[in-house]
Amino acid sequence: MLGNYIPQADQAMPTAKSPRLNPNKLLLSKWTAVAPQHKEKHFIVSKLLLPEDPNAPLELIELEAVFSKRTQIMPWRDLRDTETWRQGWH
């Protein structure tokens, strides 16, 4: 019966091995968008947005596009999506 397992729609299936990331070491790390938009291909983590509670884990980062200097705030875990992001500048 296990050979016929079909995941539920709300369960994420791993597509590619997501990189292990230490959120406290993300500051100034470099990232490449897999599908660049508006000539924004290369990005750098410009800020770690620390939670108000010092015991709470880091959730958000500020990502800056190198080309346009546009920034966006996003959950750091989104960087583990290998269909969207690649670590380093490629």
A tleap script that builds the chain and sets N, CA, C and O, in Angstrom:
source leaprc.protein.ff14SB
mol = sequence {
  NMET LEU GLY ASN TYR ILE PRO GLN ALA ASP
  GLN ALA MET PRO THR ALA LYS SER PRO ARG
  LEU ASN PRO ASN LYS LEU LEU LEU SER LYS
  TRP THR ALA VAL ALA PRO GLN HIE LYS GLU
  LYS HIE PHE ILE VAL SER LYS LEU LEU LEU
  PRO GLU ASP PRO ASN ALA PRO LEU GLU LEU
  ILE GLU LEU GLU ALA VAL PHE SER LYS ARG
  THR GLN ILE MET PRO TRP ARG ASP LEU ARG
  ASP THR GLU THR TRP ARG GLN GLY TRP CHIE
}
set mol.1.N position { 0.810 -1.194 0.000 }
set mol.1.CA position { 0.000 0.000 0.000 }
set mol.1.C position { 0.857 1.265 0.000 }
set mol.1.O position { 0.436 2.289 -0.537 }
set mol.2.N position { 2.053 1.211 0.593 }
set mol.2.CA position { 2.904 2.385 0.628 }
set mol.2.C position { 3.391 2.778 -0.755 }
set mol.2.O position { 3.675 3.954 -0.979 }
set mol.3.N position { 3.501 1.853 -1.684 }
set mol.3.CA position { 3.962 2.167 -3.029 }
set mol.3.C position { 2.989 3.030 -3.806 }
set mol.3.O position { 3.370 3.631 -4.811 }
set mol.4.N position { 1.753 3.108 -3.372 }
set mol.4.CA position { 0.731 3.899 -4.045 }
set mol.4.C position { 0.467 5.219 -3.333 }
set mol.4.O position { -0.590 5.820 -3.529 }
set mol.5.N position { 1.398 5.679 -2.514 }
set mol.5.CA position { 1.204 6.898 -1.746 }
set mol.5.C position { 1.093 8.098 -2.671 }
set mol.5.O position { 1.940 8.304 -3.540 }
set mol.6.N position { 0.051 8.881 -2.481 }
set mol.6.CA position { -0.148 10.117 -3.230 }
set mol.6.C position { -0.236 11.241 -2.206 }
set mol.6.O position { -1.116 11.210 -1.345 }
set mol.7.N position { 0.655 12.240 -2.274 }
set mol.7.CA position { 0.628 13.314 -1.279 }
set mol.7.C position { -0.623 14.166 -1.418 }
set mol.7.O position { -1.171 14.320 -2.510 }
set mol.8.N position { -1.058 14.708 -0.314 }
set mol.8.CA position { -2.192 15.630 -0.318 }
set mol.8.C position { -1.747 16.941 -0.959 }
set mol.8.O position { -0.551 17.229 -1.018 }
set mol.9.N position { -2.695 17.728 -1.435 }
set mol.9.CA position { -2.377 18.972 -2.131 }
set mol.9.C position { -1.634 19.957 -1.237 }
set mol.9.O position { -0.840 20.757 -1.733 }
set mol.10.N position { -1.876 19.912 0.073 }
set mol.10.CA position { -1.237 20.873 0.962 }
set mol.10.C position { 0.132 20.417 1.442 }
set mol.10.O position { 0.780 21.139 2.200 }
set mol.11.N position { 0.594 19.242 1.026 }
set mol.11.CA position { 1.908 18.757 1.414 }
set mol.11.C position { 2.903 19.055 0.308 }
set mol.11.O position { 2.686 18.702 -0.852 }
set mol.12.N position { 3.986 19.704 0.673 }
set mol.12.CA position { 5.000 20.064 -0.316 }
set mol.12.C position { 5.882 18.867 -0.615 }
set mol.12.O position { 6.370 18.201 0.299 }
set mol.13.N position { 6.082 18.599 -1.879 }
set mol.13.CA position { 6.988 17.537 -2.298 }
set mol.13.C position { 8.340 18.173 -2.574 }
set mol.13.O position { 8.411 19.168 -3.296 }
set mol.14.N position { 9.405 17.631 -2.024 }
set mol.14.CA position { 10.721 18.204 -2.318 }
set mol.14.C position { 11.066 17.993 -3.784 }
set mol.14.O position { 10.996 16.876 -4.296 }
set mol.15.N position { 11.441 19.082 -4.457 }
set mol.15.CA position { 11.763 18.989 -5.876 }
set mol.15.C position { 13.268 18.853 -6.075 }
set mol.15.O position { 13.719 18.045 -6.886 }
set mol.16.N position { 14.019 19.616 -5.360 }
set mol.16.CA position { 15.467 19.549 -5.435 }
set mol.16.C position { 16.005 19.740 -4.027 }
set mol.16.O position { 15.325 20.284 -3.156 }
set mol.17.N position { 17.209 19.297 -3.820 }
set mol.17.CA position { 17.776 19.423 -2.489 }
set mol.17.C position { 17.931 20.901 -2.145 }
set mol.17.O position { 18.642 21.631 -2.836 }
set mol.18.N position { 17.277 21.333 -1.095 }
set mol.18.CA position { 17.392 22.724 -0.693 }
set mol.18.C position { 18.636 22.885 0.186 }
set mol.18.O position { 18.930 22.033 1.024 }
set mol.19.N position { 19.353 23.978 -0.017 }
set mol.19.CA position { 20.585 24.176 0.735 }
set mol.19.C position { 20.306 24.386 2.214 }
set mol.19.O position { 19.309 25.004 2.586 }
set mol.20.N position { 21.194 23.867 3.056 }
set mol.20.CA position { 21.095 24.106 4.488 }
set mol.20.C position { 21.645 25.491 4.741 }
set mol.20.O position { 22.756 25.814 4.322 }
set mol.21.N position { 20.877 26.299 5.419 }
set mol.21.CA position { 21.287 27.672 5.673 }
set mol.21.C position { 21.238 27.960 7.167 }
set mol.21.O position { 20.320 27.531 7.865 }
set mol.22.N position { 22.226 28.683 7.640 }
set mol.22.CA position { 22.212 29.176 9.001 }
set mol.22.C position { 21.720 30.617 8.912 }
set mol.22.O position { 22.427 31.466 8.367 }
set mol.23.N position { 20.526 30.919 9.432 }
set mol.23.CA position { 19.968 32.263 9.259 }
set mol.23.C position { 20.849 33.359 9.850 }
set mol.23.O position { 20.819 34.496 9.379 }
set mol.24.N position { 21.630 33.030 10.872 }
set mol.24.CA position { 22.485 34.044 11.492 }
set mol.24.C position { 23.737 34.354 10.662 }
set mol.24.O position { 24.467 35.294 10.979 }
set mol.25.N position { 23.991 33.584 9.613 }
set mol.25.CA position { 25.151 33.818 8.751 }
set mol.25.C position { 24.740 34.313 7.367 }
set mol.25.O position { 25.557 34.310 6.447 }
set mol.26.N position { 23.502 34.734 7.209 }
set mol.26.CA position { 23.014 35.173 5.902 }
set mol.26.C position { 23.422 36.595 5.538 }
set mol.26.O position { 23.463 36.940 4.357 }
set mol.27.N position { 23.726 37.429 6.536 }
set mol.27.CA position { 24.035 38.828 6.258 }
set mol.27.C position { 25.166 38.940 5.247 }
set mol.27.O position { 26.225 38.334 5.414 }
set mol.28.N position { 24.934 39.718 4.202 }
set mol.28.CA position { 25.857 39.974 3.091 }
set mol.28.C position { 26.087 38.761 2.188 }
set mol.28.O position { 26.999 38.771 1.362 }
set mol.29.N position { 25.268 37.719 2.339 }
set mol.29.CA position { 25.396 36.577 1.425 }
set mol.29.C position { 24.823 36.963 0.060 }
set mol.29.O position { 23.951 37.826 -0.043 }
set mol.30.N position { 25.332 36.306 -0.980 }
set mol.30.CA position { 24.976 36.634 -2.367 }
set mol.30.C position { 24.054 35.568 -2.928 }
set mol.30.O position { 24.199 34.379 -2.642 }
set mol.31.N position { 23.086 36.028 -3.745 }
set mol.31.CA position { 22.077 35.136 -4.319 }
set mol.31.C position { 21.805 35.519 -5.761 }
set mol.31.O position { 21.909 36.687 -6.138 }
set mol.32.N position { 21.454 34.522 -6.567 }
set mol.32.CA position { 21.097 34.728 -7.969 }
set mol.32.C position { 19.667 34.255 -8.185 }
set mol.32.O position { 19.300 33.150 -7.787 }
set mol.33.N position { 18.865 35.100 -8.818 }
set mol.33.CA position { 17.495 34.724 -9.164 }
set mol.33.C position { 17.548 33.764 -10.347 }
set mol.33.O position { 18.224 34.042 -11.338 }
set mol.34.N position { 16.849 32.645 -10.257 }
set mol.34.CA position { 16.809 31.666 -11.345 }
set mol.34.C position { 16.093 32.255 -12.554 }
set mol.34.O position { 16.503 32.020 -13.690 }
set mol.35.N position { 15.028 33.016 -12.320 }
set mol.35.CA position { 14.276 33.666 -13.399 }
set mol.35.C position { 14.271 35.176 -13.147 }
set mol.35.O position { 13.315 35.704 -12.580 }
set mol.36.N position { 15.339 35.877 -13.567 }
set mol.36.CA position { 15.439 37.312 -13.300 }
set mol.36.C position { 14.284 38.105 -13.904 }
set mol.36.O position { 13.764 37.774 -14.969 }
set mol.37.N position { 13.904 39.154 -13.196 }
set mol.37.CA position { 12.866 40.056 -13.676 }
set mol.37.C position { 13.383 41.487 -13.556 }
set mol.37.O position { 14.053 41.816 -12.577 }
set mol.38.N position { 13.088 42.334 -14.521 }
set mol.38.CA position { 13.486 43.742 -14.522 }
set mol.38.C position { 15.000 43.901 -14.395 }
set mol.38.O position { 15.469 44.801 -13.698 }
set mol.39.N position { 15.756 43.052 -15.049 }
set mol.39.CA position { 17.222 43.067 -15.025 }
set mol.39.C position { 17.793 42.843 -13.626 }
set mol.39.O position { 18.963 43.135 -13.380 }
set mol.40.N position { 16.978 42.330 -12.716 }
set mol.40.CA position { 17.438 42.055 -11.360 }
set mol.40.C position { 17.763 40.572 -11.246 }
set mol.40.O position { 16.880 39.733 -11.070 }
set mol.41.N position { 19.034 40.276 -11.350 }
set mol.41.CA position { 19.494 38.889 -11.306 }
set mol.41.C position { 20.279 38.591 -10.036 }
set mol.41.O position { 20.109 37.539 -9.421 }
set mol.42.N position { 21.140 39.529 -9.649 }
set mol.42.CA position { 21.995 39.323 -8.484 }
set mol.42.C position { 21.472 40.110 -7.280 }
set mol.42.O position { 21.061 41.265 -7.393 }
set mol.43.N position { 21.504 39.450 -6.139 }
set mol.43.CA position { 20.971 40.032 -4.904 }
set mol.43.C position { 21.945 39.789 -3.758 }
set mol.43.O position { 22.778 38.884 -3.802 }
set mol.44.N position { 21.813 40.627 -2.730 }
set mol.44.CA position { 22.610 40.476 -1.524 }
set mol.44.C position { 21.696 40.670 -0.315 }
set mol.44.O position { 20.815 41.530 -0.323 }
set mol.45.N position { 21.912 39.871 0.710 }
set mol.45.CA position { 21.137 40.035 1.942 }
set mol.45.C position { 21.725 41.248 2.650 }
set mol.45.O position { 22.835 41.184 3.179 }
set mol.46.N position { 20.980 42.359 2.661 }
set mol.46.CA position { 21.493 43.614 3.207 }
set mol.46.C position { 21.187 43.803 4.686 }
set mol.46.O position { 21.882 44.558 5.366 }
set mol.47.N position { 20.151 43.124 5.201 }
set mol.47.CA position { 19.799 43.252 6.620 }
set mol.47.C position { 19.156 41.970 7.119 }
set mol.47.O position { 18.469 41.268 6.377 }
set mol.48.N position { 19.391 41.683 8.379 }
set mol.48.CA position { 18.640 40.656 9.096 }
set mol.48.C position { 17.647 41.415 9.966 }
set mol.48.O position { 18.051 42.226 10.799 }
set mol.49.N position { 16.372 41.166 9.788 }
set mol.49.CA position { 15.346 41.880 10.548 }
set mol.49.C position { 15.045 41.085 11.814 }
set mol.49.O position { 14.228 40.164 11.817 }
set mol.50.N position { 15.722 41.464 12.874 }
set mol.50.CA position { 15.621 40.728 14.133 }
set mol.50.C position { 14.262 40.944 14.776 }
set mol.50.O position { 13.736 42.056 14.751 }
set mol.51.N position { 13.685 39.895 15.352 }
set mol.51.CA position { 12.387 40.030 16.008 }
set mol.51.C position { 12.514 40.853 17.289 }
set mol.51.O position { 13.601 40.971 17.854 }
set mol.52.N position { 11.398 41.420 17.741 }
set mol.52.CA position { 11.403 42.216 18.970 }
set mol.52.C position { 11.791 41.364 20.170 }
set mol.52.O position { 12.514 41.822 21.055 }
set mol.53.N position { 11.316 40.140 20.198 }
set mol.53.CA position { 11.654 39.213 21.278 }
set mol.53.C position { 13.017 38.605 20.979 }
set mol.53.O position { 13.163 37.886 19.991 }
set mol.54.N position { 14.026 38.882 21.818 }
set mol.54.CA position { 15.375 38.353 21.531 }
set mol.54.C position { 15.457 36.833 21.569 }
set mol.54.O position { 16.428 36.262 21.073 }
set mol.55.N position { 14.465 36.167 22.144 }
set mol.55.CA position { 14.453 34.704 22.178 }
set mol.55.C position { 13.768 34.082 20.966 }
set mol.55.O position { 13.841 32.872 20.755 }
set mol.56.N position { 13.101 34.919 20.171 }
set mol.56.CA position { 12.400 34.423 18.983 }
set mol.56.C position { 13.401 34.217 17.848 }
set mol.56.O position { 14.389 34.944 17.753 }
set mol.57.N position { 13.152 33.238 16.994 }
set mol.57.CA position { 14.079 32.990 15.875 }
set mol.57.C position { 13.953 34.057 14.789 }
set mol.57.O position { 12.915 34.706 14.656 }
set mol.58.N position { 15.006 34.223 14.030 }
set mol.58.CA position { 15.006 35.125 12.887 }
set mol.58.C position { 14.033 34.593 11.848 }
set mol.58.O position { 14.053 33.406 11.522 }
set mol.59.N position { 13.190 35.462 11.331 }
set mol.59.CA position { 12.228 35.057 10.307 }
set mol.59.C position { 12.409 35.829 8.999 }
set mol.59.O position { 12.255 35.260 7.918 }
set mol.60.N position { 12.738 37.127 9.093 }
set mol.60.CA position { 12.736 37.979 7.907 }
set mol.60.C position { 14.117 38.555 7.615 }
set mol.60.O position { 14.920 38.803 8.514 }
set mol.61.N position { 14.360 38.759 6.321 }
set mol.61.CA position { 15.584 39.412 5.853 }
set mol.61.C position { 15.205 40.500 4.864 }
set mol.61.O position { 14.090 40.526 4.343 }
set mol.62.N position { 16.147 41.394 4.617 }
set mol.62.CA position { 15.984 42.375 3.549 }
set mol.62.C position { 16.948 41.978 2.441 }
set mol.62.O position { 18.149 41.843 2.675 }
set mol.63.N position { 16.425 41.793 1.240 }
set mol.63.CA position { 17.205 41.385 0.079 }
set mol.63.C position { 17.282 42.573 -0.877 }
set mol.63.O position { 16.263 43.170 -1.221 }
set mol.64.N position { 18.501 42.908 -1.300 }
set mol.64.CA position { 18.704 44.067 -2.166 }
set mol.64.C position { 19.196 43.634 -3.536 }
set mol.64.O position { 20.150 42.864 -3.651 }
set mol.65.N position { 18.538 44.134 -4.572 }
set mol.65.CA position { 18.963 43.874 -5.948 }
set mol.65.C position { 20.207 44.715 -6.232 }
set mol.65.O position { 20.204 45.923 -5.994 }
set mol.66.N position { 21.258 44.093 -6.733 }
set mol.66.CA position { 22.509 44.797 -6.991 }
set mol.66.C position { 22.322 45.825 -8.106 }
set mol.66.O position { 22.849 46.934 -8.007 }
set mol.67.N position { 21.600 45.492 -9.143 }
set mol.67.CA position { 21.431 46.367 -10.307 }
set mol.67.C position { 20.629 47.623 -9.981 }
set mol.67.O position { 21.058 48.734 -10.291 }
set mol.68.N position { 19.470 47.448 -9.360 }
set mol.68.CA position { 18.560 48.573 -9.151 }
set mol.68.C position { 18.573 49.136 -7.735 }
set mol.68.O position { 18.031 50.215 -7.495 }
set mol.69.N position { 19.181 48.426 -6.801 }
set mol.69.CA position { 19.196 48.794 -5.384 }
set mol.69.C position { 17.820 48.682 -4.730 }
set mol.69.O position { 17.630 49.119 -3.595 }
set mol.70.N position { 16.866 48.097 -5.448 }
set mol.70.CA position { 15.530 47.877 -4.881 }
set mol.70.C position { 15.645 46.837 -3.776 }
set mol.70.O position { 16.383 45.860 -3.909 }
set mol.71.N position { 14.918 47.047 -2.691 }
set mol.71.CA position { 14.945 46.089 -1.584 }
set mol.71.C position { 13.575 45.452 -1.419 }
set mol.71.O position { 12.543 46.024 -1.769 }
set mol.72.N position { 13.610 44.254 -0.876 }
set mol.72.CA position { 12.369 43.553 -0.545 }
set mol.72.C position { 12.578 42.809 0.761 }
set mol.72.O position { 13.667 42.305 1.036 }
set mol.73.N position { 11.539 42.745 1.550 }
set mol.73.CA position { 11.581 42.002 2.800 }
set mol.73.C position { 10.896 40.673 2.549 }
set mol.73.O position { 9.810 40.609 1.973 }
set mol.74.N position { 11.563 39.605 3.000 }
set mol.74.CA position { 11.028 38.272 2.741 }
set mol.74.C position { 11.468 37.309 3.833 }
set mol.74.O position { 12.456 37.569 4.520 }
set mol.75.N position { 10.755 36.204 4.006 }
set mol.75.CA position { 11.220 35.177 4.947 }
set mol.75.C position { 12.529 34.577 4.445 }
set mol.75.O position { 12.645 34.265 3.259 }
set mol.76.N position { 13.506 34.410 5.315 }
set mol.76.CA position { 14.803 33.885 4.890 }
set mol.76.C position { 14.682 32.476 4.341 }
set mol.76.O position { 15.487 32.075 3.500 }
set mol.77.N position { 13.698 31.718 4.794 }
set mol.77.CA position { 13.531 30.340 4.326 }
set mol.77.C position { 13.191 30.254 2.836 }
set mol.77.O position { 13.393 29.211 2.213 }
set mol.78.N position { 12.676 31.346 2.262 }
set mol.78.CA position { 12.378 31.356 0.827 }
set mol.78.C position { 13.637 31.154 -0.010 }
set mol.78.O position { 13.554 30.692 -1.148 }
set mol.79.N position { 14.794 31.494 0.537 }
set mol.79.CA position { 16.050 31.318 -0.199 }
set mol.79.C position { 16.393 29.848 -0.412 }
set mol.79.O position { 17.240 29.528 -1.246 }
set mol.80.N position { 15.756 28.961 0.320 }
set mol.80.CA position { 16.021 27.522 0.161 }
set mol.80.C position { 15.310 26.932 -1.052 }
set mol.80.O position { 15.544 25.775 -1.401 }
set mol.81.N position { 14.452 27.706 -1.695 }
set mol.81.CA position { 13.728 27.235 -2.882 }
set mol.81.C position { 14.671 27.278 -4.086 }
set mol.81.O position { 14.920 28.347 -4.644 }
set mol.82.N position { 15.188 26.129 -4.478 }
set mol.82.CA position { 16.169 26.063 -5.560 }
set mol.82.C position { 15.573 26.334 -6.945 }
set mol.82.O position { 16.313 26.495 -7.915 }
set mol.83.N position { 14.264 26.385 -7.039 }
set mol.83.CA position { 13.633 26.739 -8.316 }
set mol.83.C position { 13.554 28.251 -8.478 }
set mol.83.O position { 13.245 28.744 -9.563 }
set mol.84.N position { 13.830 28.990 -7.408 }
set mol.84.CA position { 13.770 30.448 -7.436 }
set mol.84.C position { 15.134 31.090 -7.194 }
set mol.84.O position { 15.463 32.101 -7.814 }
set mol.85.N position { 15.927 30.505 -6.295 }
set mol.85.CA position { 17.189 31.087 -5.880 }
set mol.85.C position { 18.353 30.121 -5.977 }
set mol.85.O position { 18.196 28.921 -5.754 }
set mol.86.N position { 19.540 30.655 -6.315 }
set mol.86.CA position { 20.792 29.902 -6.267 }
set mol.86.C position { 21.756 30.687 -5.400 }
set mol.86.O position { 21.864 31.906 -5.533 }
set mol.87.N position { 22.451 30.003 -4.521 }
set mol.87.CA position { 23.392 30.673 -3.641 }
set mol.87.C position { 24.620 31.091 -4.423 }
set mol.87.O position { 25.148 30.317 -5.222 }
set mol.88.N position { 25.076 32.312 -4.196 }
set mol.88.CA position { 26.224 32.879 -4.923 }
set mol.88.C position { 25.749 33.613 -6.166 }
set mol.88.O position { 24.561 33.619 -6.487 }
set mol.89.N position { 26.692 34.228 -6.855 }
set mol.89.CA position { 26.380 34.937 -8.106 }
set mol.89.C position { 26.832 34.087 -9.266 }
set mol.89.O position { 28.008 33.741 -9.382 }
set mol.90.N position { 25.881 33.751 -10.132 }
set mol.90.CA position { 26.151 32.873 -11.288 }
set mol.90.C position { 25.925 33.636 -12.571 }
set mol.90.O position { 26.097 33.083 -13.657 }
savepdb mol mol.pdb
quit
